[in-house]
Amino acid sequence: MSVCLNKEEIESIGVPVGFRSGETVGLCDPQVAIDSREIRPGGVFFALKGERTDGHEFLPDAFDRGAFLAVVSREWYSRHTEGVHGAGRRYLVVHDTLEALQMMAQRYRAKFSIPVIGIGGSNGKTTTKEMTAAVLSRKFNVHLSKGNLNNHLGVPLTILGLRDTHEIAVVEMGINHPGEMELLVSIALPDHALLTNIGHEHLEFLRDLDGVERAETVLYRETASRGGTLFVNTDDSRLAGAAAGSEHRVDYGSVRNGNRVWPEQVVLDPAGHASFRLCTGAGAAGLTINFAGRHNVHNAVAAAAVGDFFGVPLEEIAEGLRSLVPYDGWKRLELVQADGIRVFNDTYNANPDSVTMAMKTVCEIPCSGRRVLVLGDMLELGAVAAGEHRRIGELVAQLPFEALYTYGELSALACSSAGPRCRGHYTSHAHLLEALRSFLRKDDILLLKGSRGMRLERIAQGLV
C-alpha cells in the first residue's frame, strides 16, 4: 500500500505547473533526489542552490533521467518562462527549494505512526545508529539514515524514504550550530531519543561544552515533552543531568549500577576489536564486535539498550552486533597492514574527544613493537583550538607512545607540548611519508588521526 501526499498537501508547499488537464497532482512513495544523477524514473528532483553549484542547472539531466517532477525556486522560474514546458516537464514552484524539501518531509512524516528513534550526540552517532538498526532488524523491518546523512538535508531525505512496509525507523541527527536540532526534531518528530555523549564538537559555532549540551539536549527535551522515551548514557554526567526527572527513560552505562544494559570483561585483540559480555537484568551474552576500541563497546551497549526496550531477545541483540561490519566511507580506526606494521587509519574526522579515544585504544591494543602517532589538525574548534592541541601533546607524553609526528598549522602546538616524543612537524605529505618510512619498522603500530581536511589517508595509502 502506498503512502501519498495529496493535492492539497502539495499545494501547501508550492504551485504545481505543467500538469496536463485532469492529471492528478499528488505524490505516492516519493523517490526524492537532490543530485540529478540519482534520479530514478518517476522521481522528484529538488533543485537546491549551494555555494558552488545550482541544482537548477541540472534540470535537463533530471528530466532526461525520468524525473516526474522538479521542485524549483520562484526566482528561477520567473526568469525561465520560455522553453521550460517540454513534454512531461512538471514543476512545483516554491519560494525556497530547501525549505520545500523540509516541508514535504514534515507532511510525509505525519502519515506514519511507527516508532521513530532519533540518535544524536557529539561522537559515535553513525556507529550507534548502524548498531541500533542491526539489533532492531532481528525483529523489525527497519528504515535508517544512509551513511552519515544526518543534517538539514539528510534528515528530510531519510524521512521521505519511509514506506508503509517499515515497522520502525532509526534517524541520525547531526548538528553544528545552535538551533539546528530544533529544525531536525520538527522534521523527524522522534518518539524516542538517544544522545551518545556531550563532547568537544563544532566549538567554532557551539562555543563550549555548555553550548554543546544546550544544542544537543533539545532532542531530549522535545522528545520528552511528547511523552517519548529517553535512552540515557549514565557515564555522561551532562546527559544524566539533562534527563533527570524524565518519566520515561532507559539507562545504560559501563557498569551495572542501576543500568538496564552494561558490559563486562572487555578485552581488545591485536586488531583492536573488542570482546565482552553484554549484560542485562535477564542474563548475559558473550560477543566480539568488528569495531576497534572500548568506546565502540559503549556504542554497542547503547544499541542493545534500544533493542532490549523493544523486546529483541538478548541472543538476537548479540547476533545483530556480531554480524555488523563497517562499510567503506564509515570505517573508523580501520586497520591496514604495511610490511608488518599495523596502521590504524582514523582520518574520517577529529575532535579532542575522538582523538583521545583513538589514542587510548591504540595504547590498549597488544603491541610487541612501538606505538607511533601522526596527528593532523583538529578543525572547527574555534577559540579553544590552541589549548586543545597543546593538551593532546601533553597526553602523548603521558601515554606509551614512542613518537609523535604532526601535520598542519595547529598540530605544531601539540608537537611543542609533547616534548622529546615529537619527532617532527610537517607541512608536506611527501616529507612526512618519507620520515615515517625511515622510522617505522616491523611490529610497530601507527595511528593516523586528524580532521578530514588534513587528508592523512594519503599517508596510509603511501605506506601500503
Summary of the structure (lengths in Angstrom):
residues: 464
radius of gyration: 24.2
end to end distance: 50.7
largest distance: 78.4
contacts: 1633
relative contact order: 0.08
helix: 38%
strand: 23%
